[in-house]
Amino acid sequence: MRKFIISVVISVVISLPIFAQKVNSDSIKAEMDKIELSNPAMQQLIDRYKKGVIKGDAESMNLLGMECMSGKNVKSNMEMGLNLLDAAAKQNNLDAQYNLGNYFFLFWLKKPDNDAFFSQGIKWLKKAVKAGDARSIIMLARFYNEYGKYKKEPSYIDGGIKLLETYPKVSEVSQKDEAILDVQALIGSTSMEKWRLDNDTAAVLNAKKWYRILLQSKLEFPNYSNYIDSLKEILAMGIPMRIDPMPTPEEIEESKKPAAGMGGFPGGFGGGGFPGGGAPGGAPGRAPGGAPAQQGPAPIQATYLGGMQQMQQYIRNNTLYPESLKAQKQNGRVTVSFTVDTDGAVINPKVTNSAEVPFMNQEALRVVMTMPDWIPAQDENGKPVQAQHTATVTFGNGGMGGFGGGFGF
């Protein structure tokens, strides 16, 4: 029976029954009498909705329509419910427009070869989006994404991504609003769907951008671990990954200046080591085999903008150490190795020295992966080269994290 009802949904709505027409209240009352109560305790509420419908109140139409669709307090009547929602939506009720879009999305998922479900759903969702309904942005984007995957048409998925990027405050690192985090995660996963469909590397970069914004939040967000793993997968793809603009020459020169009090020895408190290490294959200043090296431009090591002290500051300021772990005096230290690619992007992060608490390992990965892109290393010929680095993230007692690295010739 349910399959039959779904198959005739379109014809029911298009026929526009009594609620969408100008008829007398007796006719509408007769329609209301067809709605049977299934939960006697809710009779007063349902009667109020019915009176509102007779008066032409759009919100009453929406609420009673949803009751008919759910079958919770009245006997399920999908035909009545859809037409009540349709009538309310035509009066520009945003809830009804969203609800119709949602139901047509569910109908389409059950029968994706029915394009009429798709066209009806996006019609109402577009109206709600145009009126400023934020949740309809998400629903419409999901509809575009699923439809694009089914039809193997990336343009629909791309349209959904662009739509999600209009969500209010979506580009901000949110510390309070989980809805914003949900949207950021959805843009990331949808971008990956587009990449899987058409191999567009720009979609991978877009996914990195949004996952990085999402993971910069200090809010303890559900499924954070999934998004950390997703970003880790992206950073291991071997695709040019830089998403931040290259620093200006002035900023680069400023980063080369030694930080006061550092003494040029990074990583002292948290392990790590000496960045660089002189000429590859021999002692500093000497060619392989011990012969004096020819004089020329020295290699340039990869640099975190602002210097390594700034990188340590970034790690300290952005590491989450939950109160529950503090209360249990759970301390730990995690070392993450990574590569600074020829474009300055941090890629291939790996935990090389783990803590006993799994959260700490994931958290260390998160912090390292959300770092801004670096200034890439250069060899003695001025050619960008990969450079290997490590960062140590400390939880609780044990001092601040350290870092180290060198050229990846």
Secondary structure, DSSP 8 states (H G I E B T S, - for coil): -HHHHHHTHHHHHHT--GGGS---HHHHHHHHHT--BS-GGGHHHHHHHHHHHHTT-HHHHHHHHHHHHHTSSB---HHHHHHHHHHHHHTT-HHHHHHHHHHHHHHHHH-TT-HHHHHHHHHHHHHHHHTT-HHHHHHHHHHHHHHHHHHT-HHHHHHHHHHHTTSTTTTS--SS-HHHHHHHHHHHHHHHHHHHHH--HHHHHHHHHHHHHHHT--S--TTHHHHHHHHHHHTTS-S----S----HHHHHHHHS--TTTTT-TTTTT----S--SSTTSSTTB-TTS-B-------B--B-TT-HHHHHHHHHHH----HHHHHTT--EEEEEEEEE-TTS-EEEEEEEE--SSHHHHHHHHHHHHTS---B-EE-TTS-EE-EEEEEEEEESSS----EEEEE--
